[in-house]
Amino acid sequence: MEGENGAIMDIADVERAIRWQAEHCMRNGAPCTGRLLLGFLALLGTDLAVAGRMREWEGLSLEDAMPLRLAGGFHNLHLTGAEMRLGPVYRGETTVQGEVDAIVLAVAQDHDAQLLPWFDGPPQTNEAGRSAGVMGALLWLSDRIGPRFALMELGSSAGINTMLDRFSFDLGGVRVGGRTSPMHIAPEWRGAMPPQADVEITSIRGCDIAPIDLTDPVQALRLKSYVWAEMHERLERIDAAQALAVERKPSVERADAADFVTRMLAAPQDAGVARVLFHTIVWQYLPPVSRTLIEQVMERAGKEASAERPLAWIRVETNRRTFRHEIRVRHWPGGGEEALLGEVHAHGAWVEWFPA
């Protein structure tokens, strides 16, 4: 098992990746999902198709979130009612690992072909709770580059966080947004208070290589499947997001992230409105060439930014050395130096804000 300061995302060995991911779930309030993941170890020695896919995985098993891809398939079987044997595991009634292993093996044997396609793409959790870090960063930026923002999101998935202008936020007592919203974001707030500032979002657009339509019940259920089964509050937030999407669909286009950023920054910019690129736990999933291109495009755009047409970049991403999830911001004009504003729980349960 890698230590907190190890190269944890570089784990390629499948068994180690499964064990690490299981422990991570258990440490983050999802022991039932953790036990389910450990059950995948019982599959590795079988001749099942899912076992072969795991054993022959090319690349970095953990960075690719390979164990969580299969976990999504298992949860989907439970949510659709196709597999009742998983109920005791997800409800925490079956906790003996050997018993969990037996259930996982039996389910995989009966649904091998149905589970196999879940390996084809990374999990799309689209966690609304992470928007607390984004809104905190916008409050911080408001005092520096003005209160009006045109937002661009990478890896939008179903576009839940492209609707954050319709959320209700309570960030350590600082309230933003309408209080009647079905999506109420109120994480446990630690550390310093966030700035009390105005935030006006003039537009939000997002992109994803495989966007999910929240208004389609089948696609929405797939999104739910990636949520850890015991995380009831997170599941409720997807229901709230569905309600907002039915009211007005989010603006998410199918596009490559680097192409999207390049196009958005090439378009005319309104005076008095800051362009803001943001993303939450997405950067690790982008190909290295895309990351480099986005960095280059942002640097060029930063050099052209002015007080009348500013630019900012909000990153709520994983520190690969510590595996902590950090809120980092750059803005132009002003040199584009990066500021570390705080840390967040992986699913938005808490925010620790650092003093300015």
Residue pairs with C-beta under 8 A, 6 or more apart in sequence:
1 16
1 19
1 20
1 23
2 8
2 11
2 16
2 20
4 322
4 323
5 321
5 322
7 320
8 20
8 62
8 320
8 323
9 60
9 62
9 63
9 284
9 318
9 320
9 323
10 60
10 62
10 63
11 17
11 20
11 60
11 61
11 62
11 63
12 59
12 60
12 61
12 62
13 61
14 44
14 54
14 55
14 57
14 61
14 66
15 41
15 44
16 61
17 61
17 62
17 66
17 67
18 37
18 38
18 40
18 41
18 61
18 67
19 38
19 41
20 62
21 37
21 62
21 65
21 67
21 68
22 34
22 35
22 37
22 38
22 67
23 34
24 34
25 31
25 33
25 34
25 37
25 228
26 34
28 345
28 346
28 347
29 230
29 231
29 349
30 228
30 229
30 230
30 231
31 92
31 95
31 230
32 89
32 90
32 91
32 92
32 228
32 229
32 230
33 71
33 90
33 228
33 229
33 230
35 89
35 95
35 97
35 100
36 71
36 74
36 86
36 89
36 90
36 100
36 104
37 67
37 71
38 97
38 100
38 101
39 97
39 100
39 101
39 103
39 104
39 105
40 54
40 67
40 70
40 104
41 101
42 101
42 102
42 104
42 105
43 50
43 51
43 54
43 104
43 105
43 108
44 51
44 54
44 55
45 51
46 105
46 108
48 108
48 109
48 112
49 112
49 113
49 116
50 70
50 108
50 112
50 115
50 116
50 119
51 108
53 116
53 119
54 66
54 70
57 64
57 66
61 67
63 284
64 122
65 122
65 123
65 285
66 119
68 123
68 226
69 118
69 119
69 120
69 121
69 122
69 123
70 115
70 118
70 119
71 226
71 228
72 118
72 123
72 222
72 225
72 226
73 111
73 114
73 115
73 117
73 118
73 225
74 83
74 86
74 104
74 107
74 115
75 86
75 90
75 224
75 225
75 226
75 227
75 228
75 229
76 82
76 118
76 221
76 222
76 225
77 83
77 86
77 107
77 111
77 114
77 115
78 84
78 86
78 87
78 90
78 229
79 221
79 224
79 225
80 221
82 111
82 114
83 107
83 110
83 111
85 103
85 106
85 107
86 103
86 107
87 93
88 94
88 103
89 100
89 103
89 104
90 229
90 230
92 230
94 100
94 103
108 115
121 210
122 285
123 226
124 157
124 158
124 208
124 210
124 212
124 222
124 223
124 226
125 157
125 223
125 226
125 227
125 281
125 347
126 156
126 157
126 158
126 159
126 160
126 161
126 212
126 223
126 238
126 241
127 160
127 234
127 237
127 280
127 281
127 347
127 348
128 160
128 161
128 164
128 167
128 183
128 185
128 237
128 238
128 240
128 241
128 348
129 185
129 187
129 234
129 237
129 345
129 347
129 348
129 349
130 161
130 280
130 281
130 316
130 344
130 347
130 348
131 161
131 164
131 167
131 169
131 185
131 280
131 348
132 169
132 171
132 185
132 187
132 344
132 348
132 351
133 280
133 314
133 316
133 325
133 327
133 341
133 342
133 344
133 348
133 351
134 161
134 164
134 278
134 280
134 314
134 316
135 164
135 167
135 169
135 171
135 176
135 185
135 199
136 171
136 194
136 327
136 341
136 342
136 351
136 353
137 278
137 314
137 316
137 327
137 329
137 341
138 149
138 199
138 201
138 276
138 314
139 171
139 174
139 176
139 194
139 195
139 196
139 197
139 199
140 194
140 195
140 197
140 329
140 339
140 341
140 356
141 149
141 274
141 276
141 312
141 314
141 329
141 331
142 195
142 197
142 198
142 199
143 195
143 197
144 331
144 334
145 274
145 307
145 310
145 312
145 331
145 334
146 272
146 273
146 274
146 310
147 197
147 198
147 199
147 200
148 200
148 202
148 272
148 273
148 274
149 199
149 200
149 201
149 202
149 273
149 274
149 275
149 276
149 312
150 201
150 202
150 203
150 204
150 269
150 270
150 273
150 274
150 275
150 276
151 162
151 201
151 203
151 204
151 205
151 276
151 278
152 204
152 205
152 206
152 207
152 260
152 261
152 264
152 275
152 276
152 277
152 278
153 159
153 161
153 162
153 204
153 205
153 206
153 207
153 277
153 278
153 279
154 206
154 207
154 257
154 260
154 261
154 277
154 278
154 279
154 282
154 286
154 294
155 207
155 208
155 257
155 279
155 280
155 282
155 285
155 286
156 162
156 206
156 207
156 208
156 211
156 250
156 252
157 208
157 211
157 212
157 223
157 252
158 211
158 212
158 213
158 214
158 219
158 220
158 223
158 241
158 245
158 250
158 252
159 206
159 208
159 211
159 212
159 214
159 245
159 249
159 250
159 251
159 252
160 214
160 237
160 238
160 241
160 250
161 206
161 280
162 204
162 205
162 206
162 250
162 251
162 252
163 183
163 204
163 241
163 244
163 245
163 250
164 201
164 204
165 177
165 201
165 204
166 177
166 178
166 181
166 183
166 244
166 248
167 177
167 181
167 183
167 184
167 185
168 175
168 176
168 177
168 178
168 179
168 180
168 181
168 183
168 184
168 185
169 175
169 176
169 177
169 185
169 186
170 184
170 185
170 186
171 185
171 186
171 187
171 189
171 194
171 351
172 189
172 193
172 194
172 351
172 353
173 189
173 193
174 193
174 194
174 195
174 196
176 199
181 240
181 244
182 240
182 243
182 244
183 237
183 240
183 241
183 244
184 240
185 348
187 344
187 345
187 348
187 349
187 350
187 351
188 349
188 350
188 351
189 350
189 351
189 353
190 350
190 351
190 352
190 353
191 342
191 352
191 353
191 354
191 355
192 353
192 354
192 355
192 356
193 353
194 353
195 356
202 270
202 273
203 251
204 250
204 251
205 251
205 252
205 253
205 264
206 250
206 251
206 252
206 253
207 252
207 253
207 254
207 255
207 256
207 257
207 260
208 252
208 254
208 255
209 254
209 255
209 256
209 257
210 254
211 252
211 253
211 254
212 219
212 220
212 222
212 223
213 219
213 220
213 249
214 220
214 223
214 241
214 242
214 245
214 246
214 249
214 250
215 242
215 245
215 246
215 249
220 238
220 242
223 238
224 235
224 238
227 234
227 235
227 238
228 234
231 347
234 347
244 250
253 260
256 290
257 286
257 290
257 294
258 289
258 290
258 293
258 294
258 297
261 277
261 293
261 294
261 297
261 298
262 293
262 297
264 275
265 275
265 297
265 298
265 301
265 311
269 275
269 309
270 309
271 308
271 309
272 308
273 309
274 309
274 310
274 311
274 312
274 331
275 301
275 309
275 310
275 311
275 312
276 311
276 312
276 313
276 314
277 294
277 298
277 311
277 312
277 313
277 314
278 313
278 314
278 315
278 316
279 314
279 315
279 316
279 317
280 316
280 317
281 316
281 317
281 318
281 325
281 346
282 317
283 291
283 315
283 317
283 318
284 317
284 318
284 320
286 294
298 311
298 313
298 330
299 336
301 311
301 332
302 311
302 330
302 332
302 333
302 336
303 332
305 311
305 332
305 333
306 333
307 333
310 331
310 332
310 333
311 331
311 332
312 329
312 330
312 331
312 332
313 329
313 330
313 331
314 327
314 328
314 329
315 326
315 327
315 328
315 329
316 325
316 326
316 327
316 344
317 325
317 326
317 328
318 324
318 325
318 326
319 325
319 326
324 343
325 343
325 344
325 345
325 346
326 340
326 342
326 343
326 344
327 340
327 341
327 342
327 343
327 344
327 351
328 338
328 339
328 340
328 341
329 338
329 339
329 341
330 336
330 337
330 338
330 339
340 354
341 353
341 354
342 351
342 352
342 353
342 354
343 351
343 352
344 350
344 351
344 352
345 351
